[in-house]
Structures are given as structure tokens and as C-alpha cells.
Amino acid sequence: MKNNNKNIKPVTTLLSLLGVMALLFLILLFFPDKGISVGKLSLKFPTTKDFFTIKTSKNSLDNAAAKLICKIDSLAVLAKIDSTLNKQKTDSIYQFKIDSILKNRLDSIVRANRKIQGNSEAMASLKPFFKALNNAKHKKVRILHYGDSQIESDRITSYLRNKMQQKFGGIGPGLFPVIQVSEKWTLNTSHSKNWKRYTGFGKKDALVKHNKYGALMSFCRFSPLQTDSLVGEKPINEAWILIKKPTLSYQKTKKYTQLNIYLRNLNTETQYAIIADSATIKTGAIKPKTNFLKLQANFKTTPNQIKIVFKSVESPDVLGLSLEGSQGVVMDNIPLRGASVTLFTKQNKQLLAQMYNSLKPDFIILEFGGNTVPYIKKGKSLNYYKWMFKKQIELLKKLNPNIPILVIGPA
């Protein structure tokens, strides 16, 4: 009898629960959706829809979808990277970790590289450059990187420069104009407001009656261009350029122990002073009728601040400045916004030769085409551009004998 009582109690409890659930279900069926109002009170009860439907917020679905899309996109990115690898199988995606790719995205450029193309003579011309790199601890190795707006702000050049300087030595950002169209993140410069830039490409200033622009294809002045001979007493103009050590840059680029200023002086004498961290390093006077001159100042350690001051009735044409070291790789970023490659033959050959002879480049990169491709509609246009491109290379090789030239097409 005792055992039977123990079995009856759980059954009774289960029946009671089922009865309560049945009663609640009847209430679910017949209770009004809007509830029942009793005086000021409003009584509400869950409906069958509320009871049987699983609620999911729109945001949670959106988040889930976003995560799924993110995963799919990451696979797509990896697939694109993988497709560019030389003769790699599609399953090699899994050999690369996503975090390593994000950590150094430019490494994918190395993996997806296309070999330099050229005949046997072209490949042989690279040997002196490689030999110079191996000897870079004892002398400078200069690379001129010309391009259109794709290389502005030291894009591409800064990455290559840093890799080269890490491997072969060298410091500093190289060449730059007084006024930059797009500021380089590897430099920190400013200047007085009376400077003006003149370019040897694109829309030229009508007051410029010559084509003496130098290797940067531009010059800057702090006094107006003279349209007639200097007669009578003229006021003395003063201008300055301020260079500060950059905070956001590669460590090698932040350092420099040499400042070079490239210029040509015209009708009047120009006084100058180079001041580093409040100490005057160099002063002097530039004589009139100076066709080309390189001013140089050396520092034992990298100054936090360099100030260059000019005083003259008439400004010299400042062709460019450079921050570098005494040996190792110097890679110059020379962006020419809106330009095609056909500008070299339009420059004054004598001045261009003088500046190249001073720079002594070991390698030249020409990265152009983006401003020309949209306008080539017929075969004649293409043939003309090819012919003009060839003329530029021939001139550069004439002015820089035995120097290899690498051509990079539009991205």
C-alpha cells in the first residue's frame, strides 16, 4: 500500500499541471488581444501568436548577415590574392593567415609580383645598378621615381625607399619642391606666403618665357617674374623655408645629415642663410647670372628644425631641395599631376643635364599612362604615344649614360 501511494502522488501532480496548462491555453484562445479594461486598470494576457512565435530582432539578423558577408568577403579577398600568385593552386589560400595579410598588406604585392620584362640587353643593363646597391655602404645610390598623381604624397615611393634603405643603407626622403601640390607624409615643411610655383608641364604660366625647369619639372620663386630689365631702386624681398623632423614617417626617412638646394640665379645677387636648431650653419651670396648651383649643408646629427632664409631684389629659381645622407640609397619621389611622360623633351636640355650630372642617378623609374589611356581611341594615337615615349627614354639615356630605366604602366 505504501508503494502504491508513492506512485499515485506524481501522477496526481502531473494531472494538476496539465489541468493548469489547459486552463491557461483556454484563456489564450478567448482572451481579447487588446486586453480587458476594468475601471482605470487594463488587464492583458499573452496571445497564441506571442506564445508560439520565436521573436528575433532585426538587428540580430542584420548582425548575423554582416558576419556571414564578412566571412565570404574575406575568402573572396584571399581568392583574389591567391589568383595572382605564380602557378599556385587554389587551395593555397589556407597557407596564408588573414591577420598577417592585414598586418602588412603590401606584402601581398611581393607575393603577387610580376617579373620585370625586357630583352637580354635590358636585363644586362641592370647589373651596374645591382653592383652599386651592393656597394651602397660606401657611396650613394640614387633612384629617381617619376610618375603622375598616382605617386603623390610619397605613395609607393616611400614603401620602396624604406625597404631599400633597410637592406642597403641610406637615410632621408630625397628631393622635394618648395611648394608641394600634395604634401608628403614623410616630410614636414612650410614656407613664407610669398613663394609661387611654376611648372614645365600642364598649363604653363604665360609669363615664363623659357623652359628651364630642371629635374623636378618645376621651380619656385618668392618675387614676381620680371617682364622687363631691372631699372631703378627695387625693394629687397625676403623669404623662408622651414623644415621640421617628421613625426609620422619611417625611421630611416626621419633621419638626414645633408641638405641640398638646387637653383639658378638671374639678375641680382641673392643672400642666403641656413640655420639648424637656432645655430647658423652656412651663409653666403649667390652671384647674378648663375646658370646652375647646388648649395650644400651638412649636419652631424639630424636637426629638429632647419630654416633657410633668402634675401634679394629678385628671387632665384629654386629648382628643388633634398634631405639625404652621405651614403646608401636615396630615392626621390617626383609626382607630376596630370602629366604624361612626354614632358622631358620639352625641357631645356642644358639645365636638365646639369642637374642630372649633380644628382648622379643610378636608376630611373617612369610610372605614367593613366592620364593618356582614356584619350587613345585609334591606332594612330597609340603609335604616336609609343613614338613619343621612346623619344623620352632616348633623351634620358643620353643625359644619363648607362643608367637603366624601368617603365611601369598605369595601375
Secondary structure as a PSIPRED ss2 file (coil, helix, strand):
# PSIPRED VFORMAT (PSIPRED V4.0)

   1 M C   1.000  0.000  0.000
   2 K H   0.000  1.000  0.000
   3 N H   0.000  1.000  0.000
   4 N H   0.000  1.000  0.000
   5 N H   0.000  1.000  0.000
   6 K H   0.000  1.000  0.000
   7 N H   0.000  1.000  0.000
   8 I H   0.000  1.000  0.000
   9 K H   0.000  1.000  0.000
  10 P H   0.000  1.000  0.000
  11 V H   0.000  1.000  0.000
  12 T H   0.000  1.000  0.000
  13 T H   0.000  1.000  0.000
  14 L H   0.000  1.000  0.000
  15 L H   0.000  1.000  0.000
  16 S H   0.000  1.000  0.000
  17 L H   0.000  1.000  0.000
  18 L H   0.000  1.000  0.000
  19 G H   0.000  1.000  0.000
  20 V H   0.000  1.000  0.000
  21 M H   0.000  1.000  0.000
  22 A H   0.000  1.000  0.000
  23 L H   0.000  1.000  0.000
  24 L H   0.000  1.000  0.000
  25 F H   0.000  1.000  0.000
  26 L H   0.000  1.000  0.000
  27 I H   0.000  1.000  0.000
  28 L H   0.000  1.000  0.000
  29 L H   0.000  1.000  0.000
  30 F H   0.000  1.000  0.000
  31 F C   1.000  0.000  0.000
  32 P C   1.000  0.000  0.000
  33 D C   1.000  0.000  0.000
  34 K C   1.000  0.000  0.000
  35 G C   1.000  0.000  0.000
  36 I E   0.000  0.000  1.000
  37 S E   0.000  0.000  1.000
  38 V E   0.000  0.000  1.000
  39 G C   1.000  0.000  0.000
  40 K C   1.000  0.000  0.000
  41 L E   0.000  0.000  1.000
  42 S E   0.000  0.000  1.000
  43 L E   0.000  0.000  1.000
  44 K C   1.000  0.000  0.000
  45 F C   1.000  0.000  0.000
  46 P C   1.000  0.000  0.000
  47 T C   1.000  0.000  0.000
  48 T H   0.000  1.000  0.000
  49 K H   0.000  1.000  0.000
  50 D H   0.000  1.000  0.000
  51 F H   0.000  1.000  0.000
  52 F H   0.000  1.000  0.000
  53 T C   1.000  0.000  0.000
  54 I C   1.000  0.000  0.000
  55 K C   1.000  0.000  0.000
  56 T C   1.000  0.000  0.000
  57 S C   1.000  0.000  0.000
  58 K H   0.000  1.000  0.000
  59 N H   0.000  1.000  0.000
  60 S H   0.000  1.000  0.000
  61 L H   0.000  1.000  0.000
  62 D H   0.000  1.000  0.000
  63 N H   0.000  1.000  0.000
  64 A H   0.000  1.000  0.000
  65 A H   0.000  1.000  0.000
  66 A H   0.000  1.000  0.000
  67 K H   0.000  1.000  0.000
  68 L H   0.000  1.000  0.000
  69 I H   0.000  1.000  0.000
  70 C H   0.000  1.000  0.000
  71 K H   0.000  1.000  0.000
  72 I H   0.000  1.000  0.000
  73 D H   0.000  1.000  0.000
  74 S H   0.000  1.000  0.000
  75 L H   0.000  1.000  0.000
  76 A H   0.000  1.000  0.000
  77 V H   0.000  1.000  0.000
  78 L H   0.000  1.000  0.000
  79 A H   0.000  1.000  0.000
  80 K H   0.000  1.000  0.000
  81 I H   0.000  1.000  0.000
  82 D H   0.000  1.000  0.000
  83 S H   0.000  1.000  0.000
  84 T C   1.000  0.000  0.000
  85 L C   1.000  0.000  0.000
  86 N C   1.000  0.000  0.000
  87 K C   1.000  0.000  0.000
  88 Q C   1.000  0.000  0.000
  89 K C   1.000  0.000  0.000
  90 T H   0.000  1.000  0.000
  91 D H   0.000  1.000  0.000
  92 S H   0.000  1.000  0.000
  93 I H   0.000  1.000  0.000
  94 Y H   0.000  1.000  0.000
  95 Q H   0.000  1.000  0.000
  96 F C   1.000  0.000  0.000
  97 K C   1.000  0.000  0.000
  98 I H   0.000  1.000  0.000
  99 D H   0.000  1.000  0.000
 100 S H   0.000  1.000  0.000
 101 I H   0.000  1.000  0.000
 102 L H   0.000  1.000  0.000
 103 K H   0.000  1.000  0.000
 104 N C   1.000  0.000  0.000
 105 R C   1.000  0.000  0.000
 106 L C   1.000  0.000  0.000
 107 D H   0.000  1.000  0.000
 108 S H   0.000  1.000  0.000
 109 I H   0.000  1.000  0.000
 110 V H   0.000  1.000  0.000
 111 R H   0.000  1.000  0.000
 112 A C   1.000  0.000  0.000
 113 N C   1.000  0.000  0.000
 114 R C   1.000  0.000  0.000
 115 K C   1.000  0.000  0.000
 116 I C   1.000  0.000  0.000
 117 Q C   1.000  0.000  0.000
 118 G C   1.000  0.000  0.000
 119 N C   1.000  0.000  0.000
 120 S H   0.000  1.000  0.000
 121 E H   0.000  1.000  0.000
 122 A H   0.000  1.000  0.000
 123 M H   0.000  1.000  0.000
 124 A H   0.000  1.000  0.000
 125 S C   1.000  0.000  0.000
 126 L C   1.000  0.000  0.000
 127 K H   0.000  1.000  0.000
 128 P H   0.000  1.000  0.000
 129 F H   0.000  1.000  0.000
 130 F H   0.000  1.000  0.000
 131 K H   0.000  1.000  0.000
 132 A H   0.000  1.000  0.000
 133 L H   0.000  1.000  0.000
 134 N H   0.000  1.000  0.000
 135 N C   1.000  0.000  0.000
 136 A C   1.000  0.000  0.000
 137 K C   1.000  0.000  0.000
 138 H C   1.000  0.000  0.000
 139 K C   1.000  0.000  0.000
 140 K E   0.000  0.000  1.000
 141 V E   0.000  0.000  1.000
 142 R E   0.000  0.000  1.000
 143 I E   0.000  0.000  1.000
 144 L E   0.000  0.000  1.000
 145 H E   0.000  0.000  1.000
 146 Y E   0.000  0.000  1.000
 147 G E   0.000  0.000  1.000
 148 D C   1.000  0.000  0.000
 149 S H   0.000  1.000  0.000
 150 Q H   0.000  1.000  0.000
 151 I H   0.000  1.000  0.000
 152 E H   0.000  1.000  0.000
 153 S H   0.000  1.000  0.000
 154 D H   0.000  1.000  0.000
 155 R C   1.000  0.000  0.000
 156 I C   1.000  0.000  0.000
 157 T H   0.000  1.000  0.000
 158 S H   0.000  1.000  0.000
 159 Y H   0.000  1.000  0.000
 160 L H   0.000  1.000  0.000
 161 R H   0.000  1.000  0.000
 162 N H   0.000  1.000  0.000
 163 K H   0.000  1.000  0.000
 164 M H   0.000  1.000  0.000
 165 Q H   0.000  1.000  0.000
 166 Q H   0.000  1.000  0.000
 167 K H   0.000  1.000  0.000
 168 F H   0.000  1.000  0.000
 169 G C   1.000  0.000  0.000
 170 G C   1.000  0.000  0.000
 171 I C   1.000  0.000  0.000
 172 G C   1.000  0.000  0.000
 173 P C   1.000  0.000  0.000
 174 G E   0.000  0.000  1.000
 175 L E   0.000  0.000  1.000
 176 F E   0.000  0.000  1.000
 177 P C   1.000  0.000  0.000
 178 V C   1.000  0.000  0.000
 179 I C   1.000  0.000  0.000
 180 Q C   1.000  0.000  0.000
 181 V C   1.000  0.000  0.000
 182 S C   1.000  0.000  0.000
 183 E C   1.000  0.000  0.000
 184 K C   1.000  0.000  0.000
 185 W C   1.000  0.000  0.000
 186 T C   1.000  0.000  0.000
 187 L C   1.000  0.000  0.000
 188 N C   1.000  0.000  0.000
 189 T E   0.000  0.000  1.000
 190 S E   0.000  0.000  1.000
 191 H E   0.000  0.000  1.000
 192 S C   1.000  0.000  0.000
 193 K C   1.000  0.000  0.000
 194 N C   1.000  0.000  0.000
 195 W C   1.000  0.000  0.000
 196 K E   0.000  0.000  1.000
 197 R E   0.000  0.000  1.000
 198 Y E   0.000  0.000  1.000
 199 T E   0.000  0.000  1.000
 200 G C   1.000  0.000  0.000
 201 F C   1.000  0.000  0.000
 202 G C   1.000  0.000  0.000
 203 K C   1.000  0.000  0.000
 204 K C   1.000  0.000  0.000
 205 D C   1.000  0.000  0.000
 206 A C   1.000  0.000  0.000
 207 L C   1.000  0.000  0.000
 208 V C   1.000  0.000  0.000
 209 K C   1.000  0.000  0.000
 210 H C   1.000  0.000  0.000
 211 N C   1.000  0.000  0.000
 212 K C   1.000  0.000  0.000
 213 Y C   1.000  0.000  0.000
 214 G C   1.000  0.000  0.000
 215 A C   1.000  0.000  0.000
 216 L C   1.000  0.000  0.000
 217 M C   1.000  0.000  0.000
 218 S E   0.000  0.000  1.000
 219 F E   0.000  0.000  1.000
 220 C E   0.000  0.000  1.000
 221 R E   0.000  0.000  1.000
 222 F C   1.000  0.000  0.000
 223 S C   1.000  0.000  0.000
 224 P C   1.000  0.000  0.000
 225 L C   1.000  0.000  0.000
 226 Q C   1.000  0.000  0.000
 227 T C   1.000  0.000  0.000
 228 D C   1.000  0.000  0.000
 229 S C   1.000  0.000  0.000
 230 L C   1.000  0.000  0.000
 231 V C   1.000  0.000  0.000
 232 G C   1.000  0.000  0.000
 233 E C   1.000  0.000  0.000
 234 K C   1.000  0.000  0.000
 235 P C   1.000  0.000  0.000
 236 I C   1.000  0.000  0.000
 237 N E   0.000  0.000  1.000
 238 E E   0.000  0.000  1.000
 239 A E   0.000  0.000  1.000
 240 W E   0.000  0.000  1.000
 241 I E   0.000  0.000  1.000
 242 L E   0.000  0.000  1.000
 243 I E   0.000  0.000  1.000
 244 K E   0.000  0.000  1.000
 245 K C   1.000  0.000  0.000
 246 P C   1.000  0.000  0.000
 247 T C   1.000  0.000  0.000
 248 L C   1.000  0.000  0.000
 249 S C   1.000  0.000  0.000
 250 Y C   1.000  0.000  0.000
 251 Q H   0.000  1.000  0.000
 252 K H   0.000  1.000  0.000
 253 T H   0.000  1.000  0.000
 254 K H   0.000  1.000  0.000
 255 K C   1.000  0.000  0.000
 256 Y C   1.000  0.000  0.000
 257 T C   1.000  0.000  0.000
 258 Q E   0.000  0.000  1.000
 259 L E   0.000  0.000  1.000
 260 N E   0.000  0.000  1.000
 261 I E   0.000  0.000  1.000
 262 Y E   0.000  0.000  1.000
 263 L E   0.000  0.000  1.000
 264 R E   0.000  0.000  1.000
 265 N E   0.000  0.000  1.000
 266 L C   1.000  0.000  0.000
 267 N C   1.000  0.000  0.000
 268 T C   1.000  0.000  0.000
 269 E C   1.000  0.000  0.000
 270 T E   0.000  0.000  1.000
 271 Q E   0.000  0.000  1.000
 272 Y E   0.000  0.000  1.000
 273 A E   0.000  0.000  1.000
 274 I E   0.000  0.000  1.000
 275 I E   0.000  0.000  1.000
 276 A E   0.000  0.000  1.000
 277 D C   1.000  0.000  0.000
 278 S C   1.000  0.000  0.000
 279 A E   0.000  0.000  1.000
 280 T E   0.000  0.000  1.000
 281 I E   0.000  0.000  1.000
 282 K E   0.000  0.000  1.000
 283 T E   0.000  0.000  1.000
 284 G E   0.000  0.000  1.000
 285 A E   0.000  0.000  1.000
 286 I E   0.000  0.000  1.000
 287 K C   1.000  0.000  0.000
 288 P C   1.000  0.000  0.000
 289 K C   1.000  0.000  0.000
 290 T E   0.000  0.000  1.000
 291 N E   0.000  0.000  1.000
 292 F E   0.000  0.000  1.000
 293 L E   0.000  0.000  1.000
 294 K E   0.000  0.000  1.000
 295 L E   0.000  0.000  1.000
 296 Q E   0.000  0.000  1.000
 297 A E   0.000  0.000  1.000
 298 N E   0.000  0.000  1.000
 299 F C   1.000  0.000  0.000
 300 K C   1.000  0.000  0.000
 301 T C   1.000  0.000  0.000
 302 T C   1.000  0.000  0.000
 303 P C   1.000  0.000  0.000
 304 N C   1.000  0.000  0.000
 305 Q E   0.000  0.000  1.000
 306 I E   0.000  0.000  1.000
 307 K E   0.000  0.000  1.000
 308 I E   0.000  0.000  1.000
 309 V E   0.000  0.000  1.000
 310 F E   0.000  0.000  1.000
 311 K E   0.000  0.000  1.000
 312 S E   0.000  0.000  1.000
 313 V C   1.000  0.000  0.000
 314 E C   1.000  0.000  0.000
 315 S C   1.000  0.000  0.000
 316 P C   1.000  0.000  0.000
 317 D E   0.000  0.000  1.000
 318 V E   0.000  0.000  1.000
 319 L E   0.000  0.000  1.000
 320 G E   0.000  0.000  1.000
 321 L E   0.000  0.000  1.000
 322 S E   0.000  0.000  1.000
 323 L E   0.000  0.000  1.000
 324 E E   0.000  0.000  1.000
 325 G C   1.000  0.000  0.000
 326 S C   1.000  0.000  0.000
 327 Q C   1.000  0.000  0.000
 328 G E   0.000  0.000  1.000
 329 V E   0.000  0.000  1.000
 330 V E   0.000  0.000  1.000
 331 M E   0.000  0.000  1.000
 332 D E   0.000  0.000  1.000
 333 N E   0.000  0.000  1.000
 334 I E   0.000  0.000  1.000
 335 P E   0.000  0.000  1.000
 336 L C   1.000  0.000  0.000
 337 R C   1.000  0.000  0.000
 338 G C   1.000  0.000  0.000
 339 A C   1.000  0.000  0.000
 340 S C   1.000  0.000  0.000
 341 V H   0.000  1.000  0.000
 342 T H   0.000  1.000  0.000
 343 L H   0.000  1.000  0.000
 344 F H   0.000  1.000  0.000
 345 T H   0.000  1.000  0.000
 346 K H   0.000  1.000  0.000
 347 Q C   1.000  0.000  0.000
 348 N C   1.000  0.000  0.000
 349 K H   0.000  1.000  0.000
 350 Q H   0.000  1.000  0.000
 351 L H   0.000  1.000  0.000
 352 L H   0.000  1.000  0.000
 353 A H   0.000  1.000  0.000
 354 Q H   0.000  1.000  0.000
 355 M H   0.000  1.000  0.000
 356 Y H   0.000  1.000  0.000
 357 N H   0.000  1.000  0.000
 358 S H   0.000  1.000  0.000
 359 L H   0.000  1.000  0.000
 360 K C   1.000  0.000  0.000
 361 P C   1.000  0.000  0.000
 362 D C   1.000  0.000  0.000
 363 F E   0.000  0.000  1.000
 364 I E   0.000  0.000  1.000
 365 I E   0.000  0.000  1.000
 366 L E   0.000  0.000  1.000
 367 E E   0.000  0.000  1.000
 368 F C   1.000  0.000  0.000
 369 G C   1.000  0.000  0.000
 370 G C   1.000  0.000  0.000
 371 N C   1.000  0.000  0.000
 372 T C   1.000  0.000  0.000
 373 V H   0.000  1.000  0.000
 374 P H   0.000  1.000  0.000
 375 Y H   0.000  1.000  0.000
 376 I C   1.000  0.000  0.000
 377 K C   1.000  0.000  0.000
 378 K C   1.000  0.000  0.000
 379 G H   0.000  1.000  0.000
 380 K H   0.000  1.000  0.000
 381 S H   0.000  1.000  0.000
 382 L H   0.000  1.000  0.000
 383 N H   0.000  1.000  0.000
 384 Y H   0.000  1.000  0.000
 385 Y H   0.000  1.000  0.000
 386 K H   0.000  1.000  0.000
 387 W H   0.000  1.000  0.000
 388 M H   0.000  1.000  0.000
 389 F H   0.000  1.000  0.000
 390 K H   0.000  1.000  0.000
 391 K H   0.000  1.000  0.000
 392 Q H   0.000  1.000  0.000
 393 I H   0.000  1.000  0.000
 394 E H   0.000  1.000  0.000
 395 L H   0.000  1.000  0.000
 396 L H   0.000  1.000  0.000
 397 K H   0.000  1.000  0.000
 398 K H   0.000  1.000  0.000
 399 L H   0.000  1.000  0.000
 400 N C   1.000  0.000  0.000
 401 P C   1.000  0.000  0.000
 402 N C   1.000  0.000  0.000
 403 I C   1.000  0.000  0.000
 404 P C   1.000  0.000  0.000
 405 I E   0.000  0.000  1.000
 406 L E   0.000  0.000  1.000
 407 V E   0.000  0.000  1.000
 408 I E   0.000  0.000  1.000
 409 G C   1.000  0.000  0.000
 410 P C   1.000  0.000  0.000
 411 A C   1.000  0.000  0.000
